[in-house]
Amino acid sequence: MSTEPNLKSANWGILAAGYTFSLLGGLIGLAIAVHLRNAKVSTAEGAKVPMYDANSRKHGTIMCCIAGPMILAGLALQLML
């Protein structure tokens, strides 16, 4: 019998901050995205399961896809100046 914990959904504040910082090209946005995608909790049996539900993890993936190119674009602009 599995006693898998209920996966929580990321609140709107975390999602808004993650998207904002990702669009601004900040490492904070990337850190929020990676946390949403990779955070795990342990069950009573000791198994590791995702902390966030599939929808929240999908938002984390999207934030990573935004933050990566924005960080690279910011670095490229800095090198050109």
PyRosetta script that sets phi, psi and omega in degrees:
from pyrosetta import init, pose_from_sequence

init()
pose = pose_from_sequence("MSTEPNLKSANWGILAAGYTFSLLGGLIGLAIAVHLRNAKVSTAEGAKVPMYDANSRKHGTIMCCIAGPMILAGLALQLML")
pose.set_psi(1, 127.6)
pose.set_omega(1, -177.5)
pose.set_phi(2, -90.1)
pose.set_psi(2, 132.3)
pose.set_omega(2, 174.5)
pose.set_phi(3, -110.2)
pose.set_psi(3, 48.7)
pose.set_omega(3, -179.0)
pose.set_phi(4, -61.6)
pose.set_psi(4, 130.1)
pose.set_omega(4, -179.2)
pose.set_phi(5, -68.3)
pose.set_psi(5, 155.0)
pose.set_omega(5, 175.6)
pose.set_phi(6, -67.3)
pose.set_psi(6, 129.0)
pose.set_omega(6, 178.2)
pose.set_phi(7, -74.9)
pose.set_psi(7, 135.5)
pose.set_omega(7, -178.5)
pose.set_phi(8, -94.2)
pose.set_psi(8, 155.9)
pose.set_omega(8, 178.5)
pose.set_phi(9, -98.0)
pose.set_psi(9, 138.2)
pose.set_omega(9, 178.6)
pose.set_phi(10, -66.6)
pose.set_psi(10, 136.6)
pose.set_omega(10, -179.6)
pose.set_phi(11, -75.3)
pose.set_psi(11, 165.4)
pose.set_omega(11, -173.9)
pose.set_phi(12, -65.3)
pose.set_psi(12, -28.6)
pose.set_omega(12, -179.6)
pose.set_phi(13, -65.8)
pose.set_psi(13, -43.1)
pose.set_omega(13, 178.3)
pose.set_phi(14, -66.1)
pose.set_psi(14, -42.4)
pose.set_omega(14, 179.7)
pose.set_phi(15, -64.9)
pose.set_psi(15, -43.3)
pose.set_omega(15, 179.8)
pose.set_phi(16, -63.5)
pose.set_psi(16, -44.2)
pose.set_omega(16, 178.6)
pose.set_phi(17, -64.2)
pose.set_psi(17, -42.5)
pose.set_omega(17, -179.8)
pose.set_phi(18, -61.3)
pose.set_psi(18, -47.2)
pose.set_omega(18, 179.0)
pose.set_phi(19, -66.1)
pose.set_psi(19, -41.0)
pose.set_omega(19, -179.6)
pose.set_phi(20, -62.0)
pose.set_psi(20, -51.0)
pose.set_omega(20, -178.9)
pose.set_phi(21, -68.1)
pose.set_psi(21, -31.1)
pose.set_omega(21, 176.5)
pose.set_phi(22, -66.2)
pose.set_psi(22, -43.2)
pose.set_omega(22, 179.3)
pose.set_phi(23, -67.2)
pose.set_psi(23, -31.6)
pose.set_omega(23, 179.0)
pose.set_phi(24, -79.9)
pose.set_psi(24, -4.1)
pose.set_omega(24, 176.7)
pose.set_phi(25, 79.3)
pose.set_psi(25, 28.0)
pose.set_omega(25, -177.5)
pose.set_phi(26, -96.2)
pose.set_psi(26, 152.9)
pose.set_omega(26, 176.8)
pose.set_phi(27, -69.3)
pose.set_psi(27, -22.0)
pose.set_omega(27, 177.8)
pose.set_phi(28, -64.1)
pose.set_psi(28, -42.8)
pose.set_omega(28, 177.4)
pose.set_phi(29, -61.0)
pose.set_psi(29, -41.2)
pose.set_omega(29, 178.0)
pose.set_phi(30, -65.7)
pose.set_psi(30, -39.8)
pose.set_omega(30, 178.9)
pose.set_phi(31, -64.3)
pose.set_psi(31, -42.2)
pose.set_omega(31, 177.7)
pose.set_phi(32, -62.7)
pose.set_psi(32, -43.5)
pose.set_omega(32, -179.1)
pose.set_phi(33, -61.8)
pose.set_psi(33, -46.0)
pose.set_omega(33, -179.4)
pose.set_phi(34, -64.9)
pose.set_psi(34, -38.2)
pose.set_omega(34, 177.9)
pose.set_phi(35, -62.7)
pose.set_psi(35, -46.4)
pose.set_omega(35, 179.9)
pose.set_phi(36, -60.6)
pose.set_psi(36, -38.6)
pose.set_omega(36, -177.1)
pose.set_phi(37, -75.4)
pose.set_psi(37, -36.8)
pose.set_omega(37, -166.3)
pose.set_phi(38, -113.7)
pose.set_psi(38, -5.2)
pose.set_omega(38, -177.2)
pose.set_phi(39, -64.3)
pose.set_psi(39, 135.3)
pose.set_omega(39, -178.5)
pose.set_phi(40, -128.4)
pose.set_psi(40, 153.7)
pose.set_omega(40, 172.1)
pose.set_phi(41, -127.7)
pose.set_psi(41, 159.0)
pose.set_omega(41, 179.4)
pose.set_phi(42, -98.9)
pose.set_psi(42, 138.9)
pose.set_omega(42, 174.4)
pose.set_phi(43, -82.2)
pose.set_psi(43, 176.3)
pose.set_omega(43, 178.7)
pose.set_phi(44, -62.7)
pose.set_psi(44, -29.1)
pose.set_omega(44, 179.0)
pose.set_phi(45, -81.4)
pose.set_psi(45, -7.5)
pose.set_omega(45, 179.8)
pose.set_phi(46, 96.7)
pose.set_psi(46, -0.2)
pose.set_omega(46, 178.7)
pose.set_phi(47, -75.9)
pose.set_psi(47, 144.8)
pose.set_omega(47, 177.6)
pose.set_phi(48, -93.1)
pose.set_psi(48, 128.3)
pose.set_omega(48, 178.2)
pose.set_phi(49, -129.2)
pose.set_psi(49, 156.4)
pose.set_omega(49, 179.2)
pose.set_phi(50, -59.4)
pose.set_psi(50, 145.1)
pose.set_omega(50, 178.5)
pose.set_phi(51, -77.7)
pose.set_psi(51, -36.1)
pose.set_omega(51, -174.6)
pose.set_phi(52, -106.8)
pose.set_psi(52, 155.1)
pose.set_omega(52, 179.2)
pose.set_phi(53, -70.5)
pose.set_psi(53, 171.1)
pose.set_omega(53, -175.1)
pose.set_phi(54, -60.5)
pose.set_psi(54, -37.3)
pose.set_omega(54, -179.5)
pose.set_phi(55, -65.3)
pose.set_psi(55, -42.7)
pose.set_omega(55, 178.7)
pose.set_phi(56, -66.1)
pose.set_psi(56, -39.5)
pose.set_omega(56, 177.8)
pose.set_phi(57, -65.8)
pose.set_psi(57, -33.6)
pose.set_omega(57, 177.0)
pose.set_phi(58, -65.4)
pose.set_psi(58, -40.5)
pose.set_omega(58, 175.7)
pose.set_phi(59, -61.2)
pose.set_psi(59, -39.7)
pose.set_omega(59, 177.2)
pose.set_phi(60, -61.6)
pose.set_psi(60, -40.0)
pose.set_omega(60, 177.6)
pose.set_phi(61, -64.2)
pose.set_psi(61, -43.2)
pose.set_omega(61, 179.3)
pose.set_phi(62, -63.4)
pose.set_psi(62, -42.7)
pose.set_omega(62, 178.5)
pose.set_phi(63, -60.7)
pose.set_psi(63, -39.6)
pose.set_omega(63, 177.4)
pose.set_phi(64, -62.4)
pose.set_psi(64, -41.5)
pose.set_omega(64, -180.0)
pose.set_phi(65, -67.1)
pose.set_psi(65, -25.4)
pose.set_omega(65, 176.8)
pose.set_phi(66, -84.8)
pose.set_psi(66, -46.8)
pose.set_omega(66, -173.3)
pose.set_phi(67, -65.7)
pose.set_psi(67, -41.1)
pose.set_omega(67, -177.8)
pose.set_phi(68, -56.2)
pose.set_psi(68, -57.3)
pose.set_omega(68, 178.9)
pose.set_phi(69, -63.1)
pose.set_psi(69, -34.0)
pose.set_omega(69, 179.9)
pose.set_phi(70, -68.1)
pose.set_psi(70, -38.2)
pose.set_omega(70, 177.2)
pose.set_phi(71, -65.6)
pose.set_psi(71, -44.3)
pose.set_omega(71, 178.0)
pose.set_phi(72, -63.1)
pose.set_psi(72, -39.6)
pose.set_omega(72, 177.3)
pose.set_phi(73, -64.0)
pose.set_psi(73, -40.7)
pose.set_omega(73, 177.9)
pose.set_phi(74, -64.2)
pose.set_psi(74, -41.8)
pose.set_omega(74, 177.1)
pose.set_phi(75, -65.0)
pose.set_psi(75, -40.5)
pose.set_omega(75, 178.4)
pose.set_phi(76, -62.5)
pose.set_psi(76, -41.6)
pose.set_omega(76, 177.4)
pose.set_phi(77, -63.7)
pose.set_psi(77, -38.5)
pose.set_omega(77, 178.5)
pose.set_phi(78, -64.8)
pose.set_psi(78, -38.6)
pose.set_omega(78, -179.7)
pose.set_phi(79, -70.8)
pose.set_psi(79, -29.8)
pose.set_omega(79, -179.1)
pose.set_phi(80, -76.6)
pose.set_psi(80, -24.3)
pose.set_omega(80, -176.5)
pose.set_phi(81, -83.2)
pose.dump_pdb("model.pdb")
